[in-house]
Amino acid sequence: MPQATRANPVAPTVAELGEEFELSLRAANKSPATVKTYGTAVRQFAAFLDERGMPAEAVNIRREHVEAFLEHLLATRSASTAKTRHGGLAVFFNWLVEDGELPESPMAKVRAPAVPEQPVPVLTDDQVRALLRVCEGRDFAARRDTAIVRLFLDSGMRRSELANLALDDIDFDMGVATVLGKGRRYRSSPFGSKTALALKKYLRERSRHAHASSP
């Protein structure tokens, strides 16, 4: 009998492997933010390759393709975005090397873009007072907003950290809020007496809310 001929294997594309990469991140219990950041880098790179008519297969990606993508980001977005995408792609290609899909990463000698230091704008005392005045009141929304603003001012916690706070995360005896930060690591964020008072007033009003049983 004649032997059946085998079709040449088709090399998987960056986009296809990107989907598997995101699954591996979730399987490794990476935070949703990390999965989104790394996944976005791969998807945008795959789209860039397609738009420019560059190789789509991961095995055919070279240093110049990655550098062209980073140059495009620097020209159309920001240095910070380009650096973030660089980090995501570096993790992606290292994962492909570890998985045996590539012999080496095309990013081995691709440097991350330099990000110029930019001072973070800080509210003046008058602006802070004006912000707190907007929150004045005795209803639920006013008490909640005052507690939120004061927690931000005292602790410097991130928006996601504050939004995910539960009742048991607040320790009034110690004057700290326990938050789940980057890398899924817990840390303590201290707050002062004015913030503690604002939280107490909010909790008193919260106890009357229809969803007060929620943590």
C-alpha positions in Angstrom: 0.0 0.0 0.0 1.3 3.5 -0.7 2.2 5.5 2.4 0.0 8.4 3.3 1.7 11.7 2.9 1.8 13.9 6.0 0.9 17.6 5.6 3.6 20.1 6.6 2.9 21.3 10.2 1.6 24.8 10.4 3.5 27.0 12.9 1.2 28.6 15.4 0.7 32.3 15.2 1.4 34.9 17.9 -2.4 35.4 18.3 -3.1 31.7 18.7 -0.3 31.2 21.3 -1.4 34.4 23.0 -4.7 32.8 23.9 -2.9 29.8 25.4 -0.5 32.2 27.2 -3.4 33.9 29.0 -4.8 30.5 30.0 -1.4 29.7 31.5 -1.4 32.9 33.5 -4.8 32.2 34.9 -3.7 28.6 35.7 -0.8 30.2 37.6 -3.3 32.2 39.6 -2.0 35.6 38.3 -4.1 38.6 39.1 -6.8 39.6 36.6 -4.9 42.9 36.1 -1.7 41.0 35.2 -3.5 38.7 32.8 -5.1 41.7 31.2 -1.8 43.7 30.9 0.2 40.8 29.4 -2.7 39.7 27.2 -3.1 43.2 25.8 0.6 43.4 24.9 0.4 40.1 22.9 -2.9 41.0 21.2 -1.7 44.5 20.1 1.6 43.0 18.9 -0.3 40.4 16.8 -2.5 43.2 15.3 0.5 45.3 14.5 2.2 42.3 12.7 -1.0 41.8 10.7 -1.4 45.5 9.8 2.3 45.7 8.6 2.3 42.4 6.7 5.0 41.0 9.0 5.3 37.3 10.0 2.4 36.1 12.1 4.0 32.9 13.3 5.8 33.1 16.6 8.8 31.1 15.3 9.4 33.7 12.6 9.4 36.7 14.9 12.7 38.5 15.1 14.2 41.4 17.1 13.4 43.9 14.4 9.7 43.1 14.5 9.5 43.8 18.2 11.6 47.0 17.9 9.3 48.2 15.1 6.3 47.6 17.4 7.9 49.5 20.2 8.9 52.4 17.9 5.2 52.6 16.7 4.0 52.8 20.4 6.5 55.5 21.2 5.3 57.5 18.2 1.6 57.0 18.8 1.2 56.4 22.5 3.6 57.1 25.4 6.9 55.8 26.7 5.1 54.3 29.7 2.8 52.3 27.4 5.7 51.1 25.3 7.6 50.0 28.4 4.5 48.1 29.7 4.0 46.3 26.4 7.7 45.5 26.3 7.4 43.8 29.7 4.3 41.8 28.6 6.0 40.6 25.4 9.1 39.6 27.3 7.1 37.4 29.6 5.2 35.9 26.6 8.3 35.0 24.6 10.1 33.6 27.7 7.1 31.4 28.3 7.3 30.2 24.7 11.0 29.3 25.3 10.2 27.5 28.5 7.4 25.6 26.7 9.8 24.5 24.0 8.0 26.5 21.2 11.0 28.7 20.6 14.8 28.0 20.9 15.3 31.6 22.2 13.4 34.8 22.8 13.6 37.4 20.0 13.6 40.0 22.8 16.8 38.8 24.4 18.6 42.0 23.4 15.6 44.3 23.1 15.9 47.0 25.8 12.9 48.5 27.5 12.1 52.1 26.4 13.3 54.7 28.9 10.4 56.5 30.6 11.2 60.1 31.6 10.3 61.0 35.2 7.3 63.1 35.5 6.2 64.7 38.8 2.8 63.6 39.9 0.4 66.5 40.4 -0.5 67.1 44.0 -3.7 68.8 45.3 -3.2 72.0 47.2 -4.6 72.4 50.7 -7.4 74.6 49.3 -8.3 72.0 46.7 -8.5 69.3 49.3 -10.7 71.5 51.5 -12.9 72.2 48.4 -13.2 68.4 47.7 -14.2 67.6 51.2 -16.8 70.4 51.2 -18.4 68.8 48.1 -18.9 65.6 50.2 -20.5 67.4 53.2 -23.9 66.0 54.3 -25.5 63.4 56.4 -27.0 61.0 53.9 -25.5 57.7 52.7 -23.7 59.1 49.7 -22.2 62.0 51.6 -20.9 59.9 54.4 -19.6 57.3 51.9 -17.8 59.9 49.8 -16.2 61.6 52.7 -14.8 58.3 54.0 -13.5 57.5 50.5 -11.8 60.8 50.0 -10.2 60.7 53.5 -9.0 57.2 53.0 -7.3 58.2 49.8 -5.7 61.2 51.4 -4.4 59.3 54.5 -3.4 56.0 52.9 -2.5 56.6 49.3 -4.1 53.3 48.4 -5.1 52.5 44.8 -8.6 52.8 43.5 -9.0 49.1 43.1 -7.7 48.5 46.6 -10.2 50.9 48.1 -13.1 49.6 46.0 -12.5 46.1 47.1 -12.3 46.8 50.9 -14.6 44.7 53.0 -15.9 45.4 56.5 -13.4 43.0 58.1 -10.5 44.8 56.4 -10.8 47.8 58.7 -9.1 47.7 62.1 -10.1 50.7 64.2 -8.0 49.7 67.2 -4.8 49.7 65.1 -6.0 52.4 62.7 -5.2 50.4 59.6 -6.9 49.1 56.5 -5.7 45.8 55.1 -5.6 45.9 51.3 -4.8 43.3 48.6 -2.2 45.1 46.5 -0.2 44.4 43.4 1.1 40.8 43.0 -1.8 39.7 45.3 0.2 40.7 48.4 -1.6 42.1 51.5 -0.3 45.2 53.1 -1.5 47.5 55.9 -2.5 51.1 55.1 -2.7 53.4 58.2 -5.3 56.1 58.6 -5.7 58.9 61.1 -8.4 59.9 63.6 -10.4 62.1 61.1 -10.6 59.3 58.7 -11.6 56.9 61.4 -14.4 59.2 62.4 -15.5 59.5 58.8 -15.5 55.7 58.5 -17.5 55.3 61.7 -20.1 57.8 60.5 -20.3 56.0 57.2 -20.7 52.6 58.9 -23.5 54.0 61.0 -25.4 55.2 57.9 -24.5 52.0 56.1 -26.2 49.9 58.7 -29.5 51.3 57.5 -28.8 50.5 53.9 -30.8 47.8 52.0 -27.6 45.9 51.3 -26.1 46.3 54.8 -25.7 42.5 55.1 -23.1 42.5 52.3 -19.5 42.4 53.5 
